[in-house]
Amino acid sequence: MMKRYRQAVPPVLRTLIFTLLVPGTVAGWVPYLLLARGAEWLPFQIGNFRFLGILPMLLGAAIYLWCAWEFAHTGKGTPAPVDAPQVLVVKGLYWLVRNPMYVGVELMLLGQVLLFQSTRLLIYAMVVGLVVHCFVVFREEPQLRKKFGSKYEEYCRAVPRWVPRLRRPKTG
């Protein structure tokens, strides 16, 4: 069934569907529900500086969308683990960090923390970050090592997992 789905639906459309379902839920729907629950546990006030939260939200969205495009266009797949790219994507923002899509989603969440001055969202963003880190380390990276072998190992040596280097790594 997955093969038929991959043949019938172009990667860009599959990526859009995944984006609406997963990052849309994680960075949109769940924060909305958390904010709608009422009063904050430990409110913090930063005044008009809260509007600076718009910047990481926009940056995070741009990062995610750029990388999702690379997965669909270059990798011929989607961010969904069950419909992963067929080609190892190592260009664009993937020269800075190995997981820029996750970084983008986390930036969107942290921007919302500032914008809505929400401790509840801060705790949620920290839990999401921890869950994503564990998923990457214990599930995603072993699968990529198995699928792409030495090419992925070389990429891991050259590019950090989370914190970007500001210079392009040298690969052999």
C-alpha positions in Angstrom: 0.0 0.0 0.0 2.8 2.4 0.8 4.4 1.8 -2.6 1.2 2.6 -4.3 0.8 5.7 -2.2 4.4 6.8 -3.0 3.7 6.3 -6.8 0.3 8.1 -6.8 1.1 11.1 -4.6 4.0 13.4 -5.4 6.6 13.9 -2.6 5.7 17.6 -2.2 2.1 16.8 -1.5 3.0 13.9 0.8 5.3 16.3 2.7 2.5 18.9 3.0 0.1 16.3 4.4 2.8 15.2 6.9 3.6 18.8 7.8 -0.1 19.6 8.6 -0.5 16.4 10.6 2.7 16.2 12.7 4.6 19.6 13.0 1.2 21.3 12.7 0.0 19.4 15.7 3.2 19.7 17.7 3.8 23.4 17.0 0.3 24.6 16.4 -2.6 22.6 17.8 -1.1 21.4 21.1 0.2 24.9 22.0 -3.2 26.3 21.2 -4.9 23.7 23.5 -2.3 24.4 26.3 -2.9 28.1 26.1 -6.7 27.6 26.0 -6.6 25.8 29.4 -6.7 29.0 31.3 -4.4 30.7 33.8 -0.7 30.1 33.7 0.9 28.2 36.6 3.9 30.5 36.9 3.2 33.5 34.7 6.1 35.7 33.6 5.8 39.1 32.2 8.3 40.6 29.7 6.1 43.4 28.3 6.5 44.3 24.7 9.6 42.2 24.4 7.2 39.3 24.1 6.8 40.3 20.4 10.4 39.3 19.8 8.9 35.8 19.9 7.6 36.3 16.4 11.2 36.2 15.1 12.0 32.6 16.2 8.6 31.5 15.1 9.1 32.8 11.6 12.7 31.6 11.5 11.6 28.2 12.7 8.8 28.0 10.1 11.2 29.0 7.3 13.8 26.4 8.4 11.2 23.7 8.5 9.7 24.5 5.1 13.1 24.8 3.4 14.2 21.4 4.8 10.9 19.8 4.0 11.3 21.0 0.4 14.8 19.5 0.3 13.4 16.1 1.6 10.7 16.2 -1.1 12.8 17.6 -4.0 16.2 16.1 -3.4 15.5 13.1 -1.2 12.3 12.0 -3.1 10.6 11.4 0.3 9.0 13.1 3.2 9.9 13.9 6.9 7.7 11.0 7.9 9.7 8.0 9.1 7.5 5.6 7.1 8.1 7.6 3.9 11.7 8.8 4.4 13.8 10.2 1.6 15.4 7.7 -0.7 18.6 9.8 -1.0 20.6 11.1 1.9 20.0 14.9 2.0 23.2 16.7 2.9 22.8 20.1 1.3 21.2 23.4 2.3 20.7 23.7 6.1 21.8 20.1 6.4 25.4 21.5 6.2 24.9 23.3 9.5 23.1 20.6 11.6 21.9 17.1 11.0 18.4 17.8 12.2 17.4 21.3 11.1 13.7 20.4 10.8 13.5 19.6 14.5 15.5 22.7 15.3 12.9 24.7 13.3 10.0 23.2 15.1 11.7 23.9 18.5 12.3 27.5 17.5 8.6 27.8 16.6 7.7 26.5 20.1 10.2 28.8 21.9 8.9 31.8 20.0 5.5 31.0 21.3 6.8 30.8 24.8 8.0 34.4 24.5 5.0 35.7 22.6 2.5 34.2 25.0 4.7 34.5 28.1 3.8 31.0 28.9 5.6 28.7 31.4 3.2 26.0 30.4 4.5 26.2 26.8 8.1 26.4 28.0 7.7 23.0 29.8 6.0 21.6 26.7 8.8 22.8 24.5 11.4 21.2 26.8 9.5 17.9 26.8 9.2 18.0 23.0 13.0 18.7 22.8 13.8 15.7 25.1 11.5 13.3 23.2 12.9 14.4 19.8 16.5 14.0 21.1 15.7 10.5 22.3 13.9 9.6 19.0 16.9 10.9 17.0 19.6 9.1 19.0 17.8 5.8 19.6 15.7 5.3 16.5 16.4 7.7 13.6 20.3 7.7 13.6 20.6 3.9 13.8 18.1 3.5 10.9 20.1 6.1 8.8 23.4 4.3 9.6 21.8 1.0 8.4 20.3 2.6 5.3 23.1 4.8 4.1 26.2 3.2 5.8 29.6 4.9 5.5 28.1 7.9 3.7 26.0 8.7 6.8 28.9 8.0 9.2 31.0 10.5 7.3 28.2 13.0 7.4 27.9 12.5 11.2 31.6 13.2 11.6 31.4 16.4 9.6 28.1 17.9 10.8 26.9 18.3 14.4 23.5 17.0 15.5 22.0 20.1 17.1 24.3 23.1 17.4 25.3 24.6 14.1 28.8 25.4 13.0 29.1 28.6 11.0 31.6 27.2 8.5 30.9 24.5 5.9 32.5 21.2 7.0 35.1 19.5 4.8 34.1 16.1 3.6 36.2 13.6 1.7 
